[in-house]
Amino acid sequence: MKAQFLEHLAISRDYTLNVASLMPEEAYGFSPAPGVWSFRELMHHIAYGIHWWKDNYILQQETPWAPPSAEGNKAKIRKELEKAYATLEKTVGESGNIHNGFHATLDHISHHRGQATIFLRMQGIEPPAYNF
């Protein structure tokens, strides 16, 4: 079962990193409307959310929602995403209680990654093909 979870996690990671990579550096500040996160903030939210969902729903360790501000360039945000996925992968590989939390975490990622693909389209960029 863990092998299947890790396979789904790798697909999610690769797809999310592809989405993050396709947005040009100069468009990381793009927001589709006033009051809506920028692409940078959206990618940062996904990375922070992975850690938060892992802590609260997989490890059952109550952690307050306290994301730092989304700062940095494309490379920094991408590293945040890579680190978040690596931490989740390690937790899935080591934890015995992952079922509900794992699915909730992937659902959160998918929700916001779907928003990110719309941001790409608004910049005239075709998102990567969905792979599951």
N, C-alpha and C positions, 0 to 999 in steps of 0.2 A: 504494500500500500504506500509506504513512504517513497518508493521509487517512482510511483505514479505521481505523487504530489510534487516531487522534485522535477519530474519531466514537465508538468504544467507550470511550475515556477520558472523553469528555464525558458519556456515559450513566452511567458508574460514578461520576463526580464528582457529578452531579446527584442520583443515587439516594442516595449516601452522605450528602450534605449534607441531603437530605430526612429521612433517618433521624435524623441528628444534631439537626435542627431540631424534630422532633416530640417529643423527650423534653423534658419541662418542666425548667426550671432546677433546681427543688428535687429532682428525681429523678436528677440527674447523678451523685450519690453512691450511687445504688442498686446493690447487688450481689445477685444471686439466691441466693448461698450463701456461707458463710464460706470464705475463701481464693480466691474468684473475683473477678476484676477488677470494679470498678465500671463503670458506663456511661462515666463520664469517662475512666477508665483505658483502656477499650476503644477509645474514639474517639481518644485520644491515641496509643495503640499503632498504630492504622491510619495516622495522620498520620506518626508517626516511621518506621513500616515502609515507607511510600512512599519516603521519602528513602533509607533504608538499602538497600532492594531496587534502587532506581534506581542508586545508587552501585556496589553490588557486582555486580549482574547485567546492567545495561544498559551502564554506563560501564566496567565491569570494573576498578573502583578499590576495592581491598580496604579496607573500613571496619569497624572493630570495632562490635559491637552494644553501645551504651552510651546507652540512652534516658534522658533526664532524667526526673525525677518528673513525674507528671501533675498539674499544678496549674492553677488558674484556673477561671473560670466558663464557662458555656455559650458565650458570645461568644468567649472566648479560644480554647477548644478548636475551635470552628468556624473561626476564623481560621487555626489551625494546619492544619486539613484543607484549607482553600482554598489556603494557601501551598504545601502539599505537592503538591496536584494541579497547581497552576500550574508548579511546578518540574518535575514529571514531564512535563507537556505541552510545556514548552520543550525538555526533553531529547529527547523523541520527535520533535519538529519538527526538531531540529538533528543528531541522531545517526544514523549509518549502520548501527549494529549494535544493533538493538532487539528482534529477534524473540523469542528465548528469555527475556530479562529482562523484556520487557513482559508476556508472558503469565504469568510467575511472579509479577510484581508484582500484576497484576489478580486472580490466584488468591488471593493472600494477603489482598487487600482483601475479596474476596467471602467468604472463609472467616470473617473476623471481622465483616463487616457482617451476615452471616447470624446470628451470635450476637447482634448488636445488635438485630435485629428481634425476637428472642425476649425480650430485655429490655423492649422496647416492649410486647409482648403481656402480659408479667407486670405491667405497670403499667396494663393495660386500654386500651392505645393500639393502634389498628390501623396496622400499617406501611404505607408507601406501596406501591402496586401495583408489582410488578417490571416493569421495562422493559428490553428488550435489543434 
